[in-house]
Amino acid sequence: IDHIRRDYVNGWLANDSETILNLFSNDATIVPSGLNPISGIANIENYWFPNDSSETTIHSYSVELLSLSGSDSIAYSLEKGTLNFTYTKGDFTMTKQSASHATTVYKKSETGNWKITTRMWTTLKN
């Protein structure tokens, strides 16, 4: 699970969509702050990496582990993260810095590999 957590952060810093998406199960769900759940790897990919000529550049991303617990086949982590990014689409550009709390649920597959099944986060007010 520590490898998954590290690969998740490093994947975002490298803008490596393949690494990020491969950490999730095919039926995973994400729950972005203030939005409805997004289920299924194809829908998650479309949310995070839309094919719409937009570009997101991650300037910094760090995640502090607050708690990690679980059993032989399921685990969860509670984390606090900080993110600084720029989003550009056409003539529109937005730079944002935010802090959030996240809960991630991991499940071990029958082959023994851990995958993220659920990740939800809430953005903290400045």
N, C-alpha and C positions, 0 to 999 in steps of 0.2 A: 504494500500500500504506500510505503514511503517512496518507492520508485514511481508509482502512478502520480502521486502528488508532485514530485519533482518534474516528471515529464510533462505534466499539465502546465505548470508555470513556464518551463523552458520552451514548450511548444508555442505558447502565446508570444513569448519574447522573440522567438525565431519566425513568427508568422507561419507556422507549419501546421496547416489544417489537417493533414493526414495523421500526424502524430497525435494531435488533440482528439480527433474523431475516433481513432483506434483505441483510445482509452475507455470508450463507452460501449456498453452492450448495444446490440441492434435495436432493442426495445426500450432503450433508456429514455428518461424524462428529465428535462431541465425546467426550472421554474424561475425565470428572471424576475428581478425585483419589480413589483407592480404589474406583472403580466400574467396571463393564463399559462398553464403548463404546456410545454411543447414536447410531444412524444414521438419517438422513432428517430433513428439516426439520420434519415434523409431530411426530415423536418428540422432537426437540430443543425445540420449542415446548411440548410437554406437560411436559417435564422442568423447563424454566426458568419457564414461565408456566402452571402447571396451573389448570384451571377447577374449583377445589375450595374456594373462599372464603378461601384463604390470601392473605397480603399480605407482600411483601418490600419493605422500604425501604432503599435504598442511602444511607448517610450520607457515605461517601467511597470513592473508588476511583481508584487511580493505577497506571500501568503504566510501567516503565522499560525501554526497549529495550536489550537486551544485545548482540544480533547480528541482522543482516539480510543475507540472501544469496539468490541464485537466478539465474535466466536470464530469457529473454524471455517464457516461458510458465508458469513455476513458481517460487515463492519460499518462503522460510520465515523466521520470526523466533523468536528466543529472548528471553523477557521475564521480568522480576521484577515482581510486582504486590502491592499491599496493598489490602485490602478491609475495610470496616466496614459491617455491615448488621444490620437487625432483621427477624426473621421472626415473623409472627403468624398463628395459625390457632385460631379459637375462643378458649378461655381460655389457650392456650399462647402464650408469647412468649419468644423467644430473641434475644439480641444477641450478635454474634460479630465479632471482628476477626481477620484472618488475613493471612498472607503466603504467596505461592506463586511457583513457577517455571512458565512455560508455553512450549509450542512451538505455533506456528500455521503451517499450510501454506496457501498461496494459489495459486490457479490462474487463468490468464487464459482467458476463454471465447473462442469463435470470433468473437464480436462485439467483443472487445477489452476487456471488463470483467473486473476482478479480483474473485474471490470467495474466501471462506474455505472450504476443503474439509475441513480437519481442525484441531481445537484440542484440545490435551490439557494438563492441568495437574496439579501435585502440590502439596499444601499443606505448607508448611514447619512443623516443630515449633517451638514457642515456647521 
